[in-house]
Every structure is written in C-alpha cells, then in structure tokens.
Amino acid sequence: MKKQISLLLAILSLCSGSFAQGQQQEAMRLSLQESITYALKNRASLQATRNEEKSAKGRVGEIRAMGLPQIDAMLEVGDNFVQQQTFLPAEFFNDPNDPNSPPPGTFVPITFTPTYTSNAVVSASQLVFDGSYLIGLKAAKTYTELSRRTTTQSEIEVAEQVSKAYYSVLVSGERMQLLNQNITRLDTLLFQTNVMFENGVAEKLDVDRLRVQLNNLKVEQQKTQRLLQLSENLLKYQMGLPQHQPVLLTDRLEEVDIDMSQVYPQNFDYGNRIEYSLLETQQSLAELDVRNIRSGYLPKLYLNARYGYNAASNDFKAITTTSNYLEYGYVGAQLQVPIFDGLRRHYQIQQSRVTLENTKLGFETLRQSIDLELKQASTELTNALDVLKAQEENLALAEDIARVSKIKFQEGVGTNLEVVTAETDLREAQTNYYAAIYDALIAKVNLEKATGTLLTK
C-alpha cells in the first residue's frame, strides 16, 4: 500500500512539474538594437513625450482655425417678469381739461418693454488681416518642430540608458559563467587534494584552505547571480518591458565593435547633436516672438455679418407664430487701428530682443560644452581601452600561474599555499578584467552620444 501511495505521489509531482513548465513564459531573445527598438516603442515616458508632440500639432490647427470664418447661431426667448420702465416728462401727458393729469415739471414712468421677447440670429465674422495671426501660424509650426526634436532628445536618452543596462547584463552574465567554471575547477582540485590527504600525500590544512576558497567562491557566485538578476530587471525597466518577462541576450562581448575613428574627431559637425538643433529652433521662436510683438502696431481688419428675426408681445402665443417676427440683417467691416498703448509693446520688444540675444550667446556656450564633452569621452575611452589591454594581459598571466601552481602541487614540488594564493590572484584579475570591459563599453556609449551617433534613424 505504501509503495502505491509513493508511486501516486511521484506521478502527481511529475504532472505538476510538467504543467508549471508549460506555464513558464518563453524567454524573449534580444540584441542590443532590438532592445533599443522595443524601448522606443514601449517606454511609457516616451509615449508621454510623443503625446506632447501630438498636442503641439493640435495647437497649429487651433491657431489656423482663428483665420477661418467664425459662424454662430443663437435663439433666445425671454419672459420680462419685471418689466423695465422709463421716465418721460409730464408735459407729454398734460391735458388742461383733465384735472388728474400730471403737473408740469414731473416725470411719468412708462413701460416700453413687452412681457415676452424672442430673437433668432445667425452671425458670422471673417478675419481679413492680422499681422499677429500670420506670425502665430509660423510660430506654431516652429513650436511643433521644437516638440519633435524634444522627442528625439528623449529617444537618445532612452537609447543611452538601454545600452548601458544591456552591457551591464552582458558583463554580469560573462562573469557568472566564469565563476561557474572556477567553482568546477576548484571543486575538482579540492576532491583531488582530499584524495591525496587520505593517501597521506597532503595535509588536512591543504584541504581546509581549498574548502575555504571554494566557500568564498560560492558566496561570490550567489552575489553575482543576484546582481545579474538586478541588472536584467534594470534593463527591463529601461525598455518598458514587464518584469515577469524573461529575456535572453543574443549579443556577445567579443562581438562588440568599438569605432576608434570617433576618438578625437576632426571637423565635427555640431548639427549632429540634437541639443544644437533644439537651440536653433529656440532661436527661430525668439525671432518670431519679436516679429509678433512688432506686428501689434499694424491695424486689424474684420468682416462681420448678422441676419435674424425678432418678436415681442405681451402674449406668449404671439411670439410662437412666425408671422409676428421681424426680419433684420447687417453686413459691415471693422478696422482696429492701435494708436497708443502706453509704450507697452515697446518694452515687450526690448525684453524679447534680450531673450533672442541670450539664445544666440547660447550657441557659443553649447559649442564649448560639446568640445569639452568630446575630449572627455575620447580620453575616457582611450584610457579604458588601455586599462582593458593591461587587465587582459594580467588575466592571462594569472591563469597561467594558477595552472602551473596546481601542476606543481599535484606533483609534490609546490605548496598548497601557492595554489590558494594563485587562485585568489586569479579571481582578482578576473574581477578587474570584467570591470575594465564594462568601463570600456560605458565609455563607448558616452562617446557615441557625444558625437551624436548613438541613435541614428
């Protein structure tokens, strides 16, 4: 009976394991470019920025609508429940033969307002000329361009964040694989040393030293595994990818190409930087602002028209009959000529000119900032590559020393302390090597951003 129960539990365990395996989500295979493309489509902050761009386009339509005919229709029916009265001189009502007529010099209240009134009218107006409107159209289009370039700037920032997070996962993954290999190698060495101890060739101290090394290595493996998971979570966040979605990176560190032609570039085109394009657009807006204020001195011309019917009666039924409505219509032009505004526009122009001048001065500051950024990024990449080359040589030497130390110990011509020391130096060399790789990759991203080539469409 116990055997049957055990067999049943084993079957249920296998079934549940198969079900969980079927429910496990398939890993998304991602290259760096695919990760950036996904982020550009799905990052919530970018979607909000693009919504602002759509809003800017709507602003252009709003301003354009101001120059189109404005037509309104209105129907009003009212009850003058307290009728307004007007005073007239008593002489209008004085009758010498009537002793009750009001005396001269007084006023008599008279009601002219009927009890019920109604008015139906269609009015239309058309802007014929307004200098501010014409400048506003150009400014709205320029503002749309500014919004579009702001979106591009946000896209570049997202590409930078995704690239750095992607490289962090790559480096952590490679380091994790190397730690696994180290543990396997050290575990084999520990087993061999333990056999040697049992045969009286090695001491217990040799076994204990290697076990301490192995335990430390396993702790480092656990820490690296957690850091790898944290790096993957950061990458998913930067991409706008759900945290529960597993990912599998397809790029390899050895495949990453560093374009050395970008280091200390000659005849750099500042227009490659989105910040420069943004400043150019802001300058255009500042120039249009000056023109817009100046256009306020020009006259404005409108065409107006009204057509409708009205009715009035003390009987409500009378205003419901169309025969009692009186027709009226009006067509005219309105010319508004500014004469004196207390020098308000004069001071506004002064302020807008200062803003324009500051924008022009910003170009020189930006150029100097870009030059400095290029030199810093180039220097950082050059230094990082030099360090990487040195650490790569150190790693090769540390691996060779560890290999020789192990052989000497196994052959009885070396000590266990030499093996432990060589393993410690090897782990330090590996750590320094992968730190140098990460620094070089980050410097590469920074240089690409500085040269304006990080995100090209």
Beta strands, then each sheet from edge to edge (+ up, - down):
strand 1: 28-30
strand 2: 70-79
strand 3: 85-89
strand 4: 107-111
strand 5: 116-129
strand 6: 247-249
strand 7: 300-313
strand 8: 326-336
sheet 1: 1+ 6+
sheet 2: 2+ 5- 7+ 8-
sheet 3: 3+ 4-
end
